[in-house]
């Protein structure tokens, strides 16, 4: 999985994706998602590092079957809030303090 972290005025923004979806576009009906290198390209890491980043995130965008499954399994995202877009999955995390 690939993780990119950015500090923003609002807190830590984390982008996570499966390696194979980077650069791809997925569509379902009116919904379209492009997994751009500009936003998602970062470090290739293991599951433990992904969980660590998500635990510290204020906002996270998660794309890919494995990445989203890990976020759900680790309790960061509810399965009911996951979107199926084309042949991939997408979820967002927003922590309000």
Backbone torsions as a table, in degrees:
resi	resn	phi	psi	omega
1	UNK	NA	154.4	-179.0
2	UNK	-113.4	134.5	179.8
3	UNK	-126.4	137.3	172.1
4	UNK	-131.5	129.0	178.9
5	UNK	-113.8	140.3	175.8
6	UNK	-137.9	133.9	172.5
7	UNK	-84.1	130.5	176.9
8	UNK	-124.4	173.5	177.0
9	UNK	-61.9	-28.2	-178.4
10	UNK	-88.2	-9.3	-178.7
11	UNK	131.5	-163.2	-175.8
12	UNK	-83.4	122.1	175.6
13	UNK	-99.8	124.2	-179.2
14	UNK	-119.2	130.7	174.2
15	UNK	-114.8	128.3	-179.1
16	UNK	-128.6	136.2	173.9
17	UNK	-150.6	157.8	170.6
18	UNK	-70.9	142.0	-178.2
19	UNK	-54.1	-42.2	-173.8
20	UNK	-71.4	-12.7	179.0
21	UNK	-94.9	-10.4	-179.3
22	UNK	-60.5	125.5	-179.6
23	UNK	88.9	-3.9	-177.7
24	UNK	-93.6	158.4	173.4
25	UNK	-119.6	135.5	-179.4
26	UNK	-123.6	143.2	-178.3
27	UNK	-139.3	144.1	172.0
28	UNK	-145.8	114.7	-178.6
29	UNK	57.0	-126.3	179.7
30	UNK	-83.3	-5.6	-176.7
31	UNK	-89.1	131.6	177.8
32	UNK	-136.7	135.8	179.6
33	UNK	-133.8	121.4	174.9
34	UNK	-109.4	124.6	-178.3
35	UNK	-91.2	84.1	-173.2
36	UNK	-76.8	147.0	175.0
37	UNK	-64.3	-35.3	-178.9
38	UNK	-57.1	-39.6	-177.0
39	UNK	-93.7	-42.0	-170.3
40	UNK	-98.2	-21.7	-176.3
41	UNK	-61.9	131.9	-179.1
42	UNK	-164.6	-139.7	-178.0
43	UNK	-95.7	138.2	173.5
44	UNK	-80.0	123.5	-173.3
45	UNK	-135.0	170.1	177.2
46	UNK	-89.3	175.9	-176.7
47	UNK	-60.5	-38.3	-179.7
48	UNK	-60.7	-41.1	178.9
49	UNK	-68.1	-36.0	176.6
50	UNK	-63.0	-47.8	179.7
51	UNK	-60.6	-41.2	178.3
52	UNK	-61.2	-45.3	178.9
53	UNK	-63.6	-45.0	179.7
54	UNK	-64.4	-33.3	178.7
55	UNK	-65.9	-28.0	-179.2
56	UNK	-96.3	-8.0	-173.9
57	UNK	-72.7	142.2	168.4
58	UNK	-89.9	-39.7	177.4
59	UNK	-135.2	138.9	176.6
60	UNK	-140.8	142.5	172.0
61	UNK	-116.4	127.4	-172.6
62	UNK	-128.8	126.3	-178.1
63	UNK	-133.6	137.6	176.8
64	UNK	116.3	145.7	-176.1
65	UNK	-58.4	-47.6	-178.4
66	UNK	-70.9	-42.3	-178.8
67	UNK	-63.5	-45.3	179.6
68	UNK	-66.6	-41.8	178.5
69	UNK	-59.0	-40.5	178.5
70	UNK	-65.2	-42.3	178.7
71	UNK	-62.5	-38.7	177.6
72	UNK	-68.8	-48.7	-178.9
73	UNK	-58.8	-37.5	-178.7
74	UNK	-82.8	-3.6	174.9
75	UNK	86.7	14.6	179.8
76	UNK	-85.5	-26.0	-175.6
77	UNK	-134.7	139.7	174.1
78	UNK	-83.7	134.9	179.7
79	UNK	-53.2	-36.8	-178.7
80	UNK	-64.4	-18.6	-178.3
81	UNK	-99.2	7.5	-179.3
82	UNK	-89.1	136.5	177.6
83	UNK	-100.6	137.2	170.0
84	UNK	-97.0	117.3	-179.3
85	UNK	-123.1	110.8	-175.4
86	UNK	58.5	-127.0	-177.9
87	UNK	-100.3	21.8	178.1
88	UNK	-135.8	-179.8	180.0
89	UNK	-125.4	152.0	-178.7
90	UNK	-140.3	140.2	175.7
91	UNK	-145.1	154.7	175.6
92	UNK	-126.8	150.5	178.7
93	UNK	-126.6	131.7	175.3
94	UNK	-135.2	118.8	178.4
95	UNK	-101.1	125.9	176.9
96	UNK	-105.5	127.7	-179.5
97	UNK	-105.5	NA	NA
